[in-house]
Amino acid sequence: MSYTGDMSREAGDALAEIAEATGGVFIHNTNDLLAGMRRVFADGRDYYVLSYVSKDGNMDGKFRTIAIKLRDSKLSVRAKRGYWATE
């Protein structure tokens, strides 16, 4: 693979990682912009906002993971992986 191809793949990997970590959608390897936009808009159409207060009040600056479990295996959740415990 060429240097340009390597850079493009690495950039795509980074964008995919950011989308996954933040609960977003990564559209790639397509020239069908309309289909990608439909997917993005459909994804944002329905959503819930969940919140909680951690039992660990120590603001130590560490990353804390969040796990969301569903009873219905037919459903899916896209959410942040966690948060940084900072003030």
PDB file with SEQRES, HELIX, SHEET and CRYST1 records, atoms N, CA, C and O in Angstrom:
SEQRES   1 A   87  MET SER TYR THR GLY ASP MET SER ARG GLU ALA GLY ASP          
SEQRES   2 A   87  ALA LEU ALA GLU ILE ALA GLU ALA THR GLY GLY VAL PHE          
SEQRES   3 A   87  ILE HIS ASN THR ASN ASP LEU LEU ALA GLY MET ARG ARG          
SEQRES   4 A   87  VAL PHE ALA ASP GLY ARG ASP TYR TYR VAL LEU SER TYR          
SEQRES   5 A   87  VAL SER LYS ASP GLY ASN MET ASP GLY LYS PHE ARG THR          
SEQRES   6 A   87  ILE ALA ILE LYS LEU ARG ASP SER LYS LEU SER VAL ARG          
SEQRES   7 A   87  ALA LYS ARG GLY TYR TRP ALA THR GLU                          
HELIX    1 AA1 TYR A    3  THR A   22  1                                  20    
HELIX    2 AA2 LEU A   33  ARG A   45  1                                  13    
SHEET    1 AA1 2 PHE A  63  THR A  65  0                                        
SHEET    2 AA1 2 GLY A  82  TRP A  84 -1                                        
CRYST1    1.000    1.000    1.000  90.00  90.00  90.00 P 1           1          
ATOM      1  N   MET A   1       0.851  -1.175   0.000  1.00  0.00           N  
ATOM      2  CA  MET A   1       0.000   0.000   0.000  1.00  0.00           C  
ATOM      3  C   MET A   1       0.893   1.233   0.000  1.00  0.00           C  
ATOM      4  O   MET A   1       1.995   1.204   0.549  1.00  0.00           O  
ATOM      5  N   SER A   2       0.435   2.291  -0.599  1.00  0.00           N  
ATOM      6  CA  SER A   2       1.216   3.514  -0.689  1.00  0.00           C  
ATOM      7  C   SER A   2       1.175   4.294   0.617  1.00  0.00           C  
ATOM      8  O   SER A   2       0.350   4.028   1.492  1.00  0.00           O  
ATOM      9  N   TYR A   3       2.071   5.252   0.732  1.00  0.00           N  
ATOM     10  CA  TYR A   3       2.107   6.114   1.909  1.00  0.00           C  
ATOM     11  C   TYR A   3       0.774   6.843   2.075  1.00  0.00           C  
ATOM     12  O   TYR A   3       0.252   6.951   3.184  1.00  0.00           O  
ATOM     13  N   THR A   4       0.233   7.340   0.968  1.00  0.00           N  
ATOM     14  CA  THR A   4      -1.053   8.040   1.006  1.00  0.00           C  
ATOM     15  C   THR A   4      -2.163   7.106   1.459  1.00  0.00           C  
ATOM     16  O   THR A   4      -3.022   7.496   2.250  1.00  0.00           O  
ATOM     17  N   GLY A   5      -2.148   5.873   0.962  1.00  0.00           N  
ATOM     18  CA  GLY A   5      -3.146   4.893   1.373  1.00  0.00           C  
ATOM     19  C   GLY A   5      -3.045   4.571   2.847  1.00  0.00           C  
ATOM     20  O   GLY A   5      -4.064   4.420   3.521  1.00  0.00           O  
ATOM     21  N   ASP A   6      -1.808   4.463   3.363  1.00  0.00           N  
ATOM     22  CA  ASP A   6      -1.605   4.209   4.796  1.00  0.00           C  
ATOM     23  C   ASP A   6      -2.150   5.355   5.633  1.00  0.00           C  
ATOM     24  O   ASP A   6      -2.812   5.127   6.645  1.00  0.00           O  
ATOM     25  N   MET A   7      -1.875   6.580   5.216  1.00  0.00           N  
ATOM     26  CA  MET A   7      -2.347   7.755   5.954  1.00  0.00           C  
ATOM     27  C   MET A   7      -3.872   7.817   5.943  1.00  0.00           C  
ATOM     28  O   MET A   7      -4.495   8.141   6.954  1.00  0.00           O  
ATOM     29  N   SER A   8      -4.462   7.507   4.799  1.00  0.00           N  
ATOM     30  CA  SER A   8      -5.910   7.530   4.697  1.00  0.00           C  
ATOM     31  C   SER A   8      -6.537   6.479   5.609  1.00  0.00           C  
ATOM     32  O   SER A   8      -7.540   6.748   6.270  1.00  0.00           O  
ATOM     33  N   ARG A   9      -5.954   5.290   5.645  1.00  0.00           N  
ATOM     34  CA  ARG A   9      -6.466   4.220   6.499  1.00  0.00           C  
ATOM     35  C   ARG A   9      -6.337   4.600   7.962  1.00  0.00           C  
ATOM     36  O   ARG A   9      -7.261   4.378   8.744  1.00  0.00           O  
ATOM     37  N   GLU A  10      -5.195   5.173   8.342  1.00  0.00           N  
ATOM     38  CA  GLU A  10      -4.984   5.589   9.732  1.00  0.00           C  
ATOM     39  C   GLU A  10      -5.963   6.697  10.128  1.00  0.00           C  
ATOM     40  O   GLU A  10      -6.477   6.697  11.247  1.00  0.00           O  
ATOM     41  N   ALA A  11      -6.220   7.632   9.224  1.00  0.00           N  
ATOM     42  CA  ALA A  11      -7.171   8.710   9.515  1.00  0.00           C  
ATOM     43  C   ALA A  11      -8.565   8.125   9.699  1.00  0.00           C  
ATOM     44  O   ALA A  11      -9.296   8.533  10.601  1.00  0.00           O  
ATOM     45  N   GLY A  12      -8.941   7.165   8.843  1.00  0.00           N  
ATOM     46  CA  GLY A  12     -10.236   6.514   8.977  1.00  0.00           C  
ATOM     47  C   GLY A  12     -10.345   5.745  10.274  1.00  0.00           C  
ATOM     48  O   GLY A  12     -11.390   5.762  10.924  1.00  0.00           O  
ATOM     49  N   ASP A  13      -9.256   5.059  10.662  1.00  0.00           N  
ATOM     50  CA  ASP A  13      -9.253   4.331  11.929  1.00  0.00           C  
ATOM     51  C   ASP A  13      -9.455   5.287  13.102  1.00  0.00           C  
ATOM     52  O   ASP A  13     -10.196   4.982  14.036  1.00  0.00           O  
ATOM     53  N   ALA A  14      -8.801   6.436  13.050  1.00  0.00           N  
ATOM     54  CA  ALA A  14      -8.920   7.417  14.134  1.00  0.00           C  
ATOM     55  C   ALA A  14     -10.341   7.957  14.212  1.00  0.00           C  
ATOM     56  O   ALA A  14     -10.891   8.096  15.305  1.00  0.00           O  
ATOM     57  N   LEU A  15     -10.939   8.262  13.068  1.00  0.00           N  
ATOM     58  CA  LEU A  15     -12.308   8.771  13.059  1.00  0.00           C  
ATOM     59  C   LEU A  15     -13.294   7.709  13.539  1.00  0.00           C  
ATOM     60  O   LEU A  15     -14.244   8.022  14.257  1.00  0.00           O  
ATOM     61  N   ALA A  16     -13.074   6.465  13.149  1.00  0.00           N  
ATOM     62  CA  ALA A  16     -13.936   5.371  13.612  1.00  0.00           C  
ATOM     63  C   ALA A  16     -13.830   5.220  15.123  1.00  0.00           C  
ATOM     64  O   ALA A  16     -14.834   4.990  15.798  1.00  0.00           O  
ATOM     65  N   GLU A  17     -12.630   5.346  15.651  1.00  0.00           N  
ATOM     66  CA  GLU A  17     -12.409   5.234  17.100  1.00  0.00           C  
ATOM     67  C   GLU A  17     -13.115   6.366  17.844  1.00  0.00           C  
ATOM     68  O   GLU A  17     -13.735   6.138  18.883  1.00  0.00           O  
ATOM     69  N   ILE A  18     -13.021   7.573  17.316  1.00  0.00           N  
ATOM     70  CA  ILE A  18     -13.692   8.717  17.951  1.00  0.00           C  
ATOM     71  C   ILE A  18     -15.205   8.509  17.930  1.00  0.00           C  
ATOM     72  O   ILE A  18     -15.876   8.741  18.936  1.00  0.00           O  
ATOM     73  N   ALA A  19     -15.743   8.075  16.797  1.00  0.00           N  
ATOM     74  CA  ALA A  19     -17.188   7.842  16.701  1.00  0.00           C  
ATOM     75  C   ALA A  19     -17.626   6.780  17.695  1.00  0.00           C  
ATOM     76  O   ALA A  19     -18.640   6.946  18.372  1.00  0.00           O  
ATOM     77  N   GLU A  20     -16.877   5.694  17.792  1.00  0.00           N  
ATOM     78  CA  GLU A  20     -17.243   4.620  18.718  1.00  0.00           C  
ATOM     79  C   GLU A  20     -17.159   5.073  20.175  1.00  0.00           C  
ATOM     80  O   GLU A  20     -18.036   4.759  20.980  1.00  0.00           O  
ATOM     81  N   ALA A  21     -16.112   5.803  20.502  1.00  0.00           N  
ATOM     82  CA  ALA A  21     -15.911   6.237  21.893  1.00  0.00           C  
ATOM     83  C   ALA A  21     -16.969   7.231  22.357  1.00  0.00           C  
ATOM     84  O   ALA A  21     -17.277   7.312  23.546  1.00  0.00           O  
ATOM     85  N   THR A  22     -17.523   7.986  21.413  1.00  0.00           N  
ATOM     86  CA  THR A  22     -18.491   9.015  21.780  1.00  0.00           C  
ATOM     87  C   THR A  22     -19.932   8.619  21.487  1.00  0.00           C  
ATOM     88  O   THR A  22     -20.850   9.417  21.675  1.00  0.00           O  
ATOM     89  N   GLY A  23     -20.132   7.386  21.025  1.00  0.00           N  
ATOM     90  CA  GLY A  23     -21.480   6.931  20.719  1.00  0.00           C  
ATOM     91  C   GLY A  23     -21.984   7.425  19.378  1.00  0.00           C  
ATOM     92  O   GLY A  23     -23.189   7.413  19.125  1.00  0.00           O  
ATOM     93  N   GLY A  24     -21.088   7.854  18.528  1.00  0.00           N  
ATOM     94  CA  GLY A  24     -21.480   8.389  17.225  1.00  0.00           C  
ATOM     95  C   GLY A  24     -21.520   7.331  16.139  1.00  0.00           C  
ATOM     96  O   GLY A  24     -21.343   6.141  16.402  1.00  0.00           O  
ATOM     97  N   VAL A  25     -21.753   7.779  14.920  1.00  0.00           N  
ATOM     98  CA  VAL A  25     -21.833   6.912  13.747  1.00  0.00           C  
ATOM     99  C   VAL A  25     -20.692   7.280  12.815  1.00  0.00           C  
ATOM    100  O   VAL A  25     -20.447   8.461  12.567  1.00  0.00           O  
ATOM    101  N   PHE A  26     -19.994   6.279  12.296  1.00  0.00           N  
ATOM    102  CA  PHE A  26     -18.903   6.490  11.340  1.00  0.00           C  
ATOM    103  C   PHE A  26     -19.322   5.924   9.996  1.00  0.00           C  
ATOM    104  O   PHE A  26     -19.517   4.716   9.864  1.00  0.00           O  
ATOM    105  N   ILE A  27     -19.458   6.771   9.011  1.00  0.00           N  
ATOM    106  CA  ILE A  27     -19.823   6.359   7.661  1.00  0.00           C  
ATOM    107  C   ILE A  27     -18.533   6.329   6.845  1.00  0.00           C  
ATOM    108  O   ILE A  27     -17.802   7.318   6.781  1.00  0.00           O  
ATOM    109  N   HIS A  28     -18.262   5.181   6.222  1.00  0.00           N  
ATOM    110  CA  HIS A  28     -17.005   5.063   5.480  1.00  0.00           C  
ATOM    111  C   HIS A  28     -17.167   4.148   4.275  1.00  0.00           C  
ATOM    112  O   HIS A  28     -18.156   3.426   4.146  1.00  0.00           O  
ATOM    113  N   ASN A  29     -16.177   4.197   3.402  1.00  0.00           N  
ATOM    114  CA  ASN A  29     -16.098   3.346   2.209  1.00  0.00           C  
ATOM    115  C   ASN A  29     -17.358   3.402   1.352  1.00  0.00           C  
ATOM    116  O   ASN A  29     -17.851   2.370   0.896  1.00  0.00           O  
ATOM    117  N   THR A  30     -17.871   4.592   1.136  1.00  0.00           N  
ATOM    118  CA  THR A  30     -19.040   4.731   0.284  1.00  0.00           C  
ATOM    119  C   THR A  30     -19.005   6.080  -0.428  1.00  0.00           C  
ATOM    120  O   THR A  30     -18.513   7.073   0.106  1.00  0.00           O  
ATOM    121  N   ASN A  31     -19.527   6.087  -1.612  1.00  0.00           N  
ATOM    122  CA  ASN A  31     -19.713   7.339  -2.336  1.00  0.00           C  
ATOM    123  C   ASN A  31     -21.173   7.751  -2.313  1.00  0.00           C  
ATOM    124  O   ASN A  31     -21.552   8.746  -2.930  1.00  0.00           O  
ATOM    125  N   ASP A  32     -21.994   6.987  -1.603  1.00  0.00           N  
ATOM    126  CA  ASP A  32     -23.427   7.273  -1.519  1.00  0.00           C  
ATOM    127  C   ASP A  32     -23.674   8.203  -0.329  1.00  0.00           C  
ATOM    128  O   ASP A  32     -24.037   7.762   0.761  1.00  0.00           O  
ATOM    129  N   LEU A  33     -23.470   9.480  -0.564  1.00  0.00           N  
ATOM    130  CA  LEU A  33     -23.612  10.478   0.491  1.00  0.00           C  
ATOM    131  C   LEU A  33     -25.040  10.509   1.039  1.00  0.00           C  
ATOM    132  O   LEU A  33     -25.238  10.657   2.245  1.00  0.00           O  
ATOM    133  N   LEU A  34     -26.018  10.374   0.173  1.00  0.00           N  
ATOM    134  CA  LEU A  34     -27.408  10.417   0.600  1.00  0.00           C  
ATOM    135  C   LEU A  34     -27.730   9.287   1.583  1.00  0.00           C  
ATOM    136  O   LEU A  34     -28.393   9.519   2.594  1.00  0.00           O  
ATOM    137  N   ALA A  35     -27.271   8.084   1.298  1.00  0.00           N  
ATOM    138  CA  ALA A  35     -27.518   6.951   2.205  1.00  0.00           C  
ATOM    139  C   ALA A  35     -26.851   7.191   3.559  1.00  0.00           C  
ATOM    140  O   ALA A  35     -27.431   6.894   4.603  1.00  0.00           O  
ATOM    141  N   GLY A  36     -25.644   7.724   3.538  1.00  0.00           N  
ATOM    142  CA  GLY A  36     -24.946   8.037   4.782  1.00  0.00           C  
ATOM    143  C   GLY A  36     -25.676   9.087   5.595  1.00  0.00           C  
ATOM    144  O   GLY A  36     -25.808   8.950   6.811  1.00  0.00           O  
ATOM    145  N   MET A  37     -26.149  10.128   4.939  1.00  0.00           N  
ATOM    146  CA  MET A  37     -26.879  11.188   5.633  1.00  0.00           C  
ATOM    147  C   MET A  37     -28.198  10.663   6.191  1.00  0.00           C  
ATOM    148  O   MET A  37     -28.600  11.040   7.291  1.00  0.00           O  
ATOM    149  N   ARG A  38     -28.872   9.799   5.440  1.00  0.00           N  
ATOM    150  CA  ARG A  38     -30.114   9.203   5.948  1.00  0.00           C  
ATOM    151  C   ARG A  38     -29.853   8.404   7.215  1.00  0.00           C  
ATOM    152  O   ARG A  38     -30.624   8.469   8.172  1.00  0.00           O  
ATOM    153  N   ARG A  39     -28.767   7.656   7.211  1.00  0.00           N  
ATOM    154  CA  ARG A  39     -28.422   6.858   8.397  1.00  0.00           C  
ATOM    155  C   ARG A  39     -28.137   7.757   9.589  1.00  0.00           C  
ATOM    156  O   ARG A  39     -28.600   7.487  10.697  1.00  0.00           O  
ATOM    157  N   VAL A  40     -27.385   8.815   9.368  1.00  0.00           N  
ATOM    158  CA  VAL A  40     -27.044   9.743  10.453  1.00  0.00           C  
ATOM    159  C   VAL A  40     -28.304  10.420  11.001  1.00  0.00           C  
ATOM    160  O   VAL A  40     -28.485  10.498  12.216  1.00  0.00           O  
ATOM    161  N   PHE A  41     -29.166  10.904  10.119  1.00  0.00           N  
ATOM    162  CA  PHE A  41     -30.390  11.573  10.578  1.00  0.00           C  
ATOM    163  C   PHE A  41     -31.332  10.604  11.278  1.00  0.00           C  
ATOM    164  O   PHE A  41     -31.953  10.958  12.280  1.00  0.00           O  
ATOM    165  N   ALA A  42     -31.445   9.385  10.761  1.00  0.00           N  
ATOM    166  CA  ALA A  42     -32.305   8.369  11.398  1.00  0.00           C  
ATOM    167  C   ALA A  42     -31.768   8.021  12.780  1.00  0.00           C  
ATOM    168  O   ALA A  42     -32.542   7.784  13.708  1.00  0.00           O  
ATOM    169  N   ASP A  43     -30.461   7.992  12.918  1.00  0.00           N  
ATOM    170  CA  ASP A  43     -29.846   7.665  14.203  1.00  0.00           C  
ATOM    171  C   ASP A  43     -30.193   8.708  15.262  1.00  0.00           C  
ATOM    172  O   ASP A  43     -30.399   8.363  16.425  1.00  0.00           O  
ATOM    173  N   GLY A  44     -30.257   9.955  14.878  1.00  0.00           N  
ATOM    174  CA  GLY A  44     -30.536  11.024  15.828  1.00  0.00           C  
ATOM    175  C   GLY A  44     -32.012  11.305  16.047  1.00  0.00           C  
ATOM    176  O   GLY A  44     -32.376  12.168  16.847  1.00  0.00           O  
ATOM    177  N   ARG A  45     -32.850  10.586  15.345  1.00  0.00           N  
ATOM    178  CA  ARG A  45     -34.289  10.837  15.434  1.00  0.00           C  
ATOM    179  C   ARG A  45     -34.864  10.432  16.789  1.00  0.00           C  
ATOM    180  O   ARG A  45     -35.665  11.167  17.366  1.00  0.00           O  
ATOM    181  N   ASP A  46     -34.466   9.284  17.296  1.00  0.00           N  
ATOM    182  CA  ASP A  46     -34.974   8.776  18.570  1.00  0.00           C  
ATOM    183  C   ASP A  46     -33.813   8.580  19.530  1.00  0.00           C  
ATOM    184  O   ASP A  46     -32.801   7.968  19.187  1.00  0.00           O  
ATOM    185  N   TYR A  47     -33.971   9.103  20.730  1.00  0.00           N  
ATOM    186  CA  TYR A  47     -32.913   8.917  21.710  1.00  0.00           C  
ATOM    187  C   TYR A  47     -33.441   9.133  23.113  1.00  0.00           C  
ATOM    188  O   TYR A  47     -34.480   9.761  23.316  1.00  0.00           O  
ATOM    189  N   TYR A  48     -32.723   8.613  24.053  1.00  0.00           N  
ATOM    190  CA  TYR A  48     -33.004   8.819  25.468  1.00  0.00           C  
ATOM    191  C   TYR A  48     -31.763   9.411  26.105  1.00  0.00           C  
ATOM    192  O   TYR A  48     -30.648   9.178  25.638  1.00  0.00           O  
ATOM    193  N   VAL A  49     -31.947  10.161  27.146  1.00  0.00           N  
ATOM    194  CA  VAL A  49     -30.833  10.696  27.914  1.00  0.00           C  
ATOM    195  C   VAL A  49     -30.877  10.047  29.291  1.00  0.00           C  
ATOM    196  O   VAL A  49     -31.860  10.176  30.021  1.00  0.00           O  
ATOM    197  N   LEU A  50     -29.817   9.358  29.632  1.00  0.00           N  
ATOM    198  CA  LEU A  50     -29.708   8.714  30.936  1.00  0.00           C  
ATOM    199  C   LEU A  50     -28.663   9.445  31.756  1.00  0.00           C  
ATOM    200  O   LEU A  50     -27.691   9.970  31.214  1.00  0.00           O  
ATOM    201  N   SER A  51     -28.864   9.475  33.049  1.00  0.00           N  
ATOM    202  CA  SER A  51     -27.851  10.071  33.917  1.00  0.00           C  
ATOM    203  C   SER A  51     -27.794   9.293  35.218  1.00  0.00           C  
ATOM    204  O   SER A  51     -28.728   8.572  35.570  1.00  0.00           O  
ATOM    205  N   TYR A  52     -26.696   9.446  35.917  1.00  0.00           N  
ATOM    206  CA  TYR A  52     -26.539   8.816  37.219  1.00  0.00           C  
ATOM    207  C   TYR A  52     -25.487   9.580  38.002  1.00  0.00           C  
ATOM    208  O   TYR A  52     -24.745  10.387  37.441  1.00  0.00           O  
ATOM    209  N   VAL A  53     -25.428   9.328  39.274  1.00  0.00           N  
ATOM    210  CA  VAL A  53     -24.412   9.926  40.132  1.00  0.00           C  
ATOM    211  C   VAL A  53     -23.531   8.784  40.636  1.00  0.00           C  
ATOM    212  O   VAL A  53     -24.016   7.823  41.235  1.00  0.00           O  
ATOM    213  N   SER A  54     -22.264   8.903  40.390  1.00  0.00           N  
ATOM    214  CA  SER A  54     -21.324   7.855  40.798  1.00  0.00           C  
ATOM    215  C   SER A  54     -21.233   7.773  42.317  1.00  0.00           C  
ATOM    216  O   SER A  54     -21.292   8.788  43.011  1.00  0.00           O  
ATOM    217  N   LYS A  55     -21.090   6.561  42.816  1.00  0.00           N  
ATOM    218  CA  LYS A  55     -20.880   6.371  44.255  1.00  0.00           C  
ATOM    219  C   LYS A  55     -19.482   6.818  44.656  1.00  0.00           C  
ATOM    220  O   LYS A  55     -19.232   7.144  45.816  1.00  0.00           O  
ATOM    221  N   ASP A  56     -18.573   6.829  43.684  1.00  0.00           N  
ATOM    222  CA  ASP A  56     -17.190   7.246  43.924  1.00  0.00           C  
ATOM    223  C   ASP A  56     -17.091   8.751  43.675  1.00  0.00           C  
ATOM    224  O   ASP A  56     -17.019   9.182  42.524  1.00  0.00           O  
ATOM    225  N   GLY A  57     -17.086   9.541  44.726  1.00  0.00           N  
ATOM    226  CA  GLY A  57     -17.023  10.994  44.596  1.00  0.00           C  
ATOM    227  C   GLY A  57     -15.611  11.533  44.442  1.00  0.00           C  
ATOM    228  O   GLY A  57     -15.419  12.747  44.379  1.00  0.00           O  
ATOM    229  N   ASN A  58     -14.620  10.650  44.381  1.00  0.00           N  
ATOM    230  CA  ASN A  58     -13.225  11.061  44.261  1.00  0.00           C  
ATOM    231  C   ASN A  58     -12.950  11.591  42.855  1.00  0.00           C  
ATOM    232  O   ASN A  58     -12.984  10.831  41.886  1.00  0.00           O  
ATOM    233  N   MET A  59     -12.683  12.868  42.745  1.00  0.00           N  
ATOM    234  CA  MET A  59     -12.357  13.482  41.452  1.00  0.00           C  
ATOM    235  C   MET A  59     -10.856  13.394  41.219  1.00  0.00           C  
ATOM    236  O   MET A  59     -10.135  14.385  41.330  1.00  0.00           O  
ATOM    237  N   ASP A  60     -10.396  12.180  40.892  1.00  0.00           N  
ATOM    238  CA  ASP A  60      -8.972  11.897  40.769  1.00  0.00           C  
ATOM    239  C   ASP A  60      -8.438  12.038  39.351  1.00  0.00           C  
ATOM    240  O   ASP A  60      -7.258  11.787  39.108  1.00  0.00           O  
ATOM    241  N   GLY A  61      -9.293  12.439  38.411  1.00  0.00           N  
ATOM    242  CA  GLY A  61      -8.845  12.628  37.034  1.00  0.00           C  
ATOM    243  C   GLY A  61      -8.750  11.346  36.233  1.00  0.00           C  
ATOM    244  O   GLY A  61      -8.322  11.378  35.079  1.00  0.00           O  
ATOM    245  N   LYS A  62      -9.133  10.223  36.807  1.00  0.00           N  
ATOM    246  CA  LYS A  62      -9.051   8.933  36.111  1.00  0.00           C  
ATOM    247  C   LYS A  62     -10.268   8.730  35.210  1.00  0.00           C  
ATOM    248  O   LYS A  62     -11.330   9.317  35.419  1.00  0.00           O  
ATOM    249  N   PHE A  63     -10.075   7.879  34.204  1.00  0.00           N  
ATOM    250  CA  PHE A  63     -11.172   7.529  33.305  1.00  0.00           C  
ATOM    251  C   PHE A  63     -11.994   6.419  33.942  1.00  0.00           C  
ATOM    252  O   PHE A  63     -11.456   5.419  34.418  1.00  0.00           O  
ATOM    253  N   ARG A  64     -13.300   6.612  33.942  1.00  0.00           N  
ATOM    254  CA  ARG A  64     -14.211   5.605  34.507  1.00  0.00           C  
ATOM    255  C   ARG A  64     -15.132   5.100  33.404  1.00  0.00           C  
ATOM    256  O   ARG A  64     -15.791   5.880  32.717  1.00  0.00           O  
ATOM    257  N   THR A  65     -15.164   3.795  33.252  1.00  0.00           N  
ATOM    258  CA  THR A  65     -15.989   3.204  32.201  1.00  0.00           C  
ATOM    259  C   THR A  65     -17.455   3.140  32.627  1.00  0.00           C  
ATOM    260  O   THR A  65     -17.783   3.085  33.812  1.00  0.00           O  
ATOM    261  N   ILE A  66     -18.310   3.151  31.629  1.00  0.00           N  
ATOM    262  CA  ILE A  66     -19.747   3.032  31.836  1.00  0.00           C  
ATOM    263  C   ILE A  66     -20.218   1.825  31.038  1.00  0.00           C  
ATOM    264  O   ILE A  66     -19.842   1.661  29.877  1.00  0.00           O  
ATOM    265  N   ALA A  67     -21.038   0.982  31.652  1.00  0.00           N  
ATOM    266  CA  ALA A  67     -21.618  -0.171  30.955  1.00  0.00           C  
ATOM    267  C   ALA A  67     -23.131  -0.074  31.022  1.00  0.00           C  
ATOM    268  O   ALA A  67     -23.710   0.060  32.100  1.00  0.00           O  
ATOM    269  N   ILE A  68     -23.760  -0.144  29.869  1.00  0.00           N  
ATOM    270  CA  ILE A  68     -25.219  -0.122  29.798  1.00  0.00           C  
ATOM    271  C   ILE A  68     -25.663  -1.487  29.298  1.00  0.00           C  
ATOM    272  O   ILE A  68     -25.245  -1.935  28.231  1.00  0.00           O  
ATOM    273  N   LYS A  69     -26.508  -2.139  30.073  1.00  0.00           N  
ATOM    274  CA  LYS A  69     -26.979  -3.476  29.717  1.00  0.00           C  
ATOM    275  C   LYS A  69     -28.480  -3.429  29.471  1.00  0.00           C  
ATOM    276  O   LYS A  69     -29.225  -2.788  30.213  1.00  0.00           O  
ATOM    277  N   LEU A  70     -28.909  -4.111  28.426  1.00  0.00           N  
ATOM    278  CA  LEU A  70     -30.316  -4.148  28.065  1.00  0.00           C  
ATOM    279  C   LEU A  70     -30.877  -5.550  28.277  1.00  0.00           C  
ATOM    280  O   LEU A  70     -30.187  -6.548  28.070  1.00  0.00           O  
ATOM    281  N   ARG A  71     -32.123  -5.607  28.688  1.00  0.00           N  
ATOM    282  CA  ARG A  71     -32.781  -6.908  28.848  1.00  0.00           C  
ATOM    283  C   ARG A  71     -33.158  -7.508  27.503  1.00  0.00           C  
ATOM    284  O   ARG A  71     -33.087  -8.723  27.323  1.00  0.00           O  
ATOM    285  N   ASP A  72     -33.556  -6.667  26.561  1.00  0.00           N  
ATOM    286  CA  ASP A  72     -33.999  -7.122  25.241  1.00  0.00           C  
ATOM    287  C   ASP A  72     -32.812  -7.147  24.280  1.00  0.00           C  
ATOM    288  O   ASP A  72     -32.269  -6.096  23.942  1.00  0.00           O  
ATOM    289  N   SER A  73     -32.409  -8.332  23.840  1.00  0.00           N  
ATOM    290  CA  SER A  73     -31.250  -8.462  22.955  1.00  0.00           C  
ATOM    291  C   SER A  73     -31.516  -7.918  21.554  1.00  0.00           C  
ATOM    292  O   SER A  73     -30.582  -7.794  20.762  1.00  0.00           O  
ATOM    293  N   LYS A  74     -32.757  -7.593  21.231  1.00  0.00           N  
ATOM    294  CA  LYS A  74     -33.089  -7.025  19.928  1.00  0.00           C  
ATOM    295  C   LYS A  74     -32.755  -5.537  19.870  1.00  0.00           C  
ATOM    296  O   LYS A  74     -32.673  -4.960  18.785  1.00  0.00           O  
ATOM    297  N   LEU A  75     -32.564  -4.925  21.015  1.00  0.00           N  
ATOM    298  CA  LEU A  75     -32.258  -3.498  21.083  1.00  0.00           C  
ATOM    299  C   LEU A  75     -30.757  -3.281  21.147  1.00  0.00           C  
ATOM    300  O   LEU A  75     -29.999  -4.183  21.503  1.00  0.00           O  
ATOM    301  N   SER A  76     -30.346  -2.091  20.802  1.00  0.00           N  
ATOM    302  CA  SER A  76     -28.928  -1.748  20.895  1.00  0.00           C  
ATOM    303  C   SER A  76     -28.771  -0.342  21.456  1.00  0.00           C  
ATOM    304  O   SER A  76     -29.678   0.485  21.370  1.00  0.00           O  
ATOM    305  N   VAL A  77     -27.616  -0.094  22.025  1.00  0.00           N  
ATOM    306  CA  VAL A  77     -27.309   1.211  22.602  1.00  0.00           C  
ATOM    307  C   VAL A  77     -25.970   1.670  22.057  1.00  0.00           C  
ATOM    308  O   VAL A  77     -25.014   0.897  21.988  1.00  0.00           O  
ATOM    309  N   ARG A  78     -25.914   2.925  21.675  1.00  0.00           N  
ATOM    310  CA  ARG A  78     -24.637   3.559  21.348  1.00  0.00           C  
ATOM    311  C   ARG A  78     -24.440   4.650  22.367  1.00  0.00           C  
ATOM    312  O   ARG A  78     -25.269   5.553  22.485  1.00  0.00           O  
ATOM    313  N   ALA A  79     -23.360   4.577  23.100  1.00  0.00           N  
ATOM    314  CA  ALA A  79     -23.122   5.550  24.165  1.00  0.00           C  
ATOM    315  C   ALA A  79     -21.628   5.739  24.349  1.00  0.00           C  
ATOM    316  O   ALA A  79     -20.818   4.970  23.832  1.00  0.00           O  
ATOM    317  N   LYS A  80     -21.286   6.756  25.080  1.00  0.00           N  
ATOM    318  CA  LYS A  80     -19.891   6.979  25.439  1.00  0.00           C  
ATOM    319  C   LYS A  80     -19.375   5.794  26.231  1.00  0.00           C  
ATOM    320  O   LYS A  80     -20.138   5.117  26.920  1.00  0.00           O  
ATOM    321  N   ARG A  81     -18.089   5.548  26.134  1.00  0.00           N  
ATOM    322  CA  ARG A  81     -17.479   4.445  26.891  1.00  0.00           C  
ATOM    323  C   ARG A  81     -17.332   4.781  28.365  1.00  0.00           C  
ATOM    324  O   ARG A  81     -17.255   3.885  29.205  1.00  0.00           O  
ATOM    325  N   GLY A  82     -17.294   6.056  28.676  1.00  0.00           N  
ATOM    326  CA  GLY A  82     -17.097   6.458  30.066  1.00  0.00           C  
ATOM    327  C   GLY A  82     -16.871   7.943  30.168  1.00  0.00           C  
ATOM    328  O   GLY A  82     -17.267   8.711  29.291  1.00  0.00           O  
ATOM    329  N   TYR A  83     -16.224   8.342  31.257  1.00  0.00           N  
ATOM    330  CA  TYR A  83     -15.987   9.767  31.497  1.00  0.00           C  
ATOM    331  C   TYR A  83     -14.716   9.941  32.342  1.00  0.00           C  
ATOM    332  O   TYR A  83     -14.241   9.008  32.990  1.00  0.00           O  
ATOM    333  N   TRP A  84     -14.195  11.147  32.308  1.00  0.00           N  
ATOM    334  CA  TRP A  84     -13.032  11.491  33.125  1.00  0.00           C  
ATOM    335  C   TRP A  84     -13.535  12.111  34.429  1.00  0.00           C  
ATOM    336  O   TRP A  84     -14.332  13.048  34.401  1.00  0.00           O  
ATOM    337  N   ALA A  85     -13.088  11.608  35.537  1.00  0.00           N  
ATOM    338  CA  ALA A  85     -13.531  12.076  36.851  1.00  0.00           C  
ATOM    339  C   ALA A  85     -12.781  13.356  37.228  1.00  0.00           C  
ATOM    340  O   ALA A  85     -11.843  13.349  38.025  1.00  0.00           O  
ATOM    341  N   THR A  86     -13.234  14.441  36.627  1.00  0.00           N  
ATOM    342  CA  THR A  86     -12.655  15.760  36.925  1.00  0.00           C  
ATOM    343  C   THR A  86     -13.768  16.704  37.337  1.00  0.00           C  
ATOM    344  O   THR A  86     -14.938  16.475  37.031  1.00  0.00           O  
ATOM    345  N   GLU A  87     -13.402  17.740  38.016  1.00  0.00           N  
ATOM    346  CA  GLU A  87     -14.404  18.723  38.443  1.00  0.00           C  
ATOM    347  C   GLU A  87     -14.781  19.633  37.334  1.00  0.00           C  
ATOM    348  O   GLU A  87     -15.613  20.521  37.519  1.00  0.00           O  
TER     349      GLU A  87                                                      
END                                                                             
